[in-house]
């Protein structure tokens, strides 16, 4: 499983009410190794995305967004990307961003280690951690 890396600006964006992680539409973007995200990126327009012509929906579903004993945890349902009508990729990075926020502010990304190309009908399961959550804030 790829590890989650947060964008530096996410911390400030949470403090300044840019994100409502419990109700905003969170979506994934895909980028290739040649266009790697970096921690200092702030919004989706900072990234060069691949073509989504043959890709299924990239919208995430929130399973829970709650705090317990002062620690907030965001849990997303796993997301399966499917190539349909042709290939998708290559891509290496799966970037989580807030599609509701004005500038499509970035949250974090996963590095899959090398470029992936999905052939027609192939799938990729983005296995969001259901136990520990995508992220916690303490």
C-alpha beads as a LAMMPS data file, in Angstrom:
LAMMPS data file: protein, C-alpha beads

138 atoms
137 bonds

1 atom types
1 bond types

-500.0 500.0 xlo xhi
-500.0 500.0 ylo yhi
-500.0 500.0 zlo zhi

Masses

1 110.0

Atoms # bond

1 1 1 0.000 0.000 0.000
2 1 1 1.298 3.450 -0.906
3 1 1 1.915 5.914 1.937
4 1 1 0.022 9.183 2.351
5 1 1 2.028 12.424 2.017
6 1 1 0.347 15.705 2.918
7 1 1 0.769 18.974 1.104
8 1 1 2.180 21.682 3.400
9 1 1 -0.648 24.099 2.554
10 1 1 -3.260 21.629 3.782
11 1 1 -2.511 22.508 7.408
12 1 1 -3.169 26.216 6.868
13 1 1 -6.203 25.509 4.679
14 1 1 -7.806 23.471 7.473
15 1 1 -7.120 26.261 10.000
16 1 1 -8.603 28.879 7.665
17 1 1 -11.847 26.998 6.879
18 1 1 -11.008 26.083 3.283
19 1 1 -11.891 22.420 3.904
20 1 1 -14.984 20.841 5.384
21 1 1 -13.738 17.288 5.134
22 1 1 -17.040 15.871 6.344
23 1 1 -19.127 17.298 3.518
24 1 1 -16.902 18.602 0.693
25 1 1 -16.386 16.551 -2.474
26 1 1 -12.981 14.886 -2.311
27 1 1 -11.596 13.618 -5.607
28 1 1 -8.389 11.999 -6.827
29 1 1 -6.184 13.298 -9.615
30 1 1 -3.567 11.181 -11.377
31 1 1 -0.097 12.379 -12.382
32 1 1 2.856 10.661 -14.027
33 1 1 6.389 10.330 -12.647
34 1 1 7.535 13.182 -14.897
35 1 1 5.009 15.457 -13.146
36 1 1 5.493 14.464 -9.521
37 1 1 3.648 16.422 -6.843
38 1 1 5.783 18.205 -4.267
39 1 1 4.886 19.226 -0.721
40 1 1 4.815 22.918 -1.658
41 1 1 2.041 22.521 -4.276
42 1 1 -1.173 24.175 -3.089
43 1 1 -3.930 23.677 -5.678
44 1 1 -4.859 21.325 -8.491
45 1 1 -3.711 23.766 -11.182
46 1 1 -0.122 23.268 -9.878
47 1 1 -0.210 19.690 -11.197
48 1 1 -0.100 18.211 -14.684
49 1 1 -2.764 15.524 -14.790
50 1 1 -3.131 12.596 -17.161
51 1 1 -6.105 12.251 -19.515
52 1 1 -9.225 10.783 -17.887
53 1 1 -11.002 9.964 -21.160
54 1 1 -11.194 6.233 -20.372
55 1 1 -11.252 6.443 -16.565
56 1 1 -14.162 5.750 -14.241
57 1 1 -15.281 8.231 -11.595
58 1 1 -12.523 9.599 -9.375
59 1 1 -14.853 10.956 -6.683
60 1 1 -14.284 9.595 -3.177
61 1 1 -16.992 8.680 -0.683
62 1 1 -16.540 9.674 2.953
63 1 1 -17.185 6.797 5.348
64 1 1 -16.710 8.914 8.471
65 1 1 -15.429 12.298 9.526
66 1 1 -15.363 12.588 13.299
67 1 1 -13.286 13.214 16.376
68 1 1 -12.882 11.108 19.466
69 1 1 -11.044 12.306 22.583
70 1 1 -9.683 15.304 20.661
71 1 1 -8.348 13.399 17.648
72 1 1 -10.097 13.890 14.303
73 1 1 -10.049 11.053 11.760
74 1 1 -11.130 11.112 8.110
75 1 1 -12.065 7.695 6.691
76 1 1 -12.777 7.300 2.980
77 1 1 -14.267 4.243 1.319
78 1 1 -11.884 2.413 -0.988
79 1 1 -12.060 3.653 -4.579
80 1 1 -11.682 1.436 -7.640
81 1 1 -10.529 3.123 -10.829
82 1 1 -11.489 1.260 -13.998
83 1 1 -10.239 1.733 -17.553
84 1 1 -13.126 1.532 -20.003
85 1 1 -12.890 2.029 -23.768
86 1 1 -9.100 2.273 -23.748
87 1 1 -6.117 2.591 -21.448
88 1 1 -5.597 5.002 -18.554
89 1 1 -2.141 6.283 -17.783
90 1 1 0.649 6.076 -17.289
91 1 1 0.456 7.552 -13.795
92 1 1 2.453 7.095 -10.598
93 1 1 0.811 9.465 -8.140
94 1 1 -2.741 9.543 -6.816
95 1 1 -3.477 13.017 -5.452
96 1 1 -6.372 13.720 -3.087
97 1 1 -7.880 17.180 -3.490
98 1 1 -10.960 19.129 -2.422
99 1 1 -13.141 19.609 -5.502
100 1 1 -15.573 21.796 -3.529
101 1 1 -12.948 24.341 -2.466
102 1 1 -12.636 27.414 -4.687
103 1 1 -9.155 26.578 -6.004
104 1 1 -9.388 22.770 -5.770
105 1 1 -6.983 22.853 -2.821
106 1 1 -4.694 19.864 -2.425
107 1 1 -4.753 17.565 0.596
108 1 1 -2.157 14.844 0.018
109 1 1 -0.827 12.235 -2.376
110 1 1 0.142 8.589 -2.643
111 1 1 3.277 7.447 -4.495
112 1 1 2.886 4.025 -6.138
113 1 1 6.643 3.738 -6.786
114 1 1 6.526 3.481 -10.584
115 1 1 4.228 4.401 -13.445
116 1 1 1.050 2.349 -13.831
117 1 1 -0.999 1.993 -17.004
118 1 1 -4.429 0.389 -16.825
119 1 1 -5.352 -1.453 -20.007
120 1 1 -8.995 -1.470 -21.104
121 1 1 -11.121 -3.162 -18.356
122 1 1 -8.258 -3.258 -15.827
123 1 1 -8.778 -1.770 -12.368
124 1 1 -6.745 -0.182 -9.606
125 1 1 -8.003 -0.337 -6.035
126 1 1 -7.085 2.748 -4.027
127 1 1 -7.091 1.175 -0.593
128 1 1 -7.774 3.996 1.825
129 1 1 -6.972 2.898 5.376
130 1 1 -10.339 2.109 6.977
131 1 1 -8.841 1.607 10.445
132 1 1 -6.450 4.536 10.822
133 1 1 -8.169 6.795 8.291
134 1 1 -6.694 8.747 5.417
135 1 1 -5.514 11.315 7.920
136 1 1 -5.798 12.229 11.576
137 1 1 -5.498 15.577 13.273
138 1 1 -4.626 15.607 16.953

Bonds

1 1 1 2
2 1 2 3
3 1 3 4
4 1 4 5
5 1 5 6
6 1 6 7
7 1 7 8
8 1 8 9
9 1 9 10
10 1 10 11
11 1 11 12
12 1 12 13
13 1 13 14
14 1 14 15
15 1 15 16
16 1 16 17
17 1 17 18
18 1 18 19
19 1 19 20
20 1 20 21
21 1 21 22
22 1 22 23
23 1 23 24
24 1 24 25
25 1 25 26
26 1 26 27
27 1 27 28
28 1 28 29
29 1 29 30
30 1 30 31
31 1 31 32
32 1 32 33
33 1 33 34
34 1 34 35
35 1 35 36
36 1 36 37
37 1 37 38
38 1 38 39
39 1 39 40
40 1 40 41
41 1 41 42
42 1 42 43
43 1 43 44
44 1 44 45
45 1 45 46
46 1 46 47
47 1 47 48
48 1 48 49
49 1 49 50
50 1 50 51
51 1 51 52
52 1 52 53
53 1 53 54
54 1 54 55
55 1 55 56
56 1 56 57
57 1 57 58
58 1 58 59
59 1 59 60
60 1 60 61
61 1 61 62
62 1 62 63
63 1 63 64
64 1 64 65
65 1 65 66
66 1 66 67
67 1 67 68
68 1 68 69
69 1 69 70
70 1 70 71
71 1 71 72
72 1 72 73
73 1 73 74
74 1 74 75
75 1 75 76
76 1 76 77
77 1 77 78
78 1 78 79
79 1 79 80
80 1 80 81
81 1 81 82
82 1 82 83
83 1 83 84
84 1 84 85
85 1 85 86
86 1 86 87
87 1 87 88
88 1 88 89
89 1 89 90
90 1 90 91
91 1 91 92
92 1 92 93
93 1 93 94
94 1 94 95
95 1 95 96
96 1 96 97
97 1 97 98
98 1 98 99
99 1 99 100
100 1 100 101
101 1 101 102
102 1 102 103
103 1 103 104
104 1 104 105
105 1 105 106
106 1 106 107
107 1 107 108
108 1 108 109
109 1 109 110
110 1 110 111
111 1 111 112
112 1 112 113
113 1 113 114
114 1 114 115
115 1 115 116
116 1 116 117
117 1 117 118
118 1 118 119
119 1 119 120
120 1 120 121
121 1 121 122
122 1 122 123
123 1 123 124
124 1 124 125
125 1 125 126
126 1 126 127
127 1 127 128
128 1 128 129
129 1 129 130
130 1 130 131
131 1 131 132
132 1 132 133
133 1 133 134
134 1 134 135
135 1 135 136
136 1 136 137
137 1 137 138
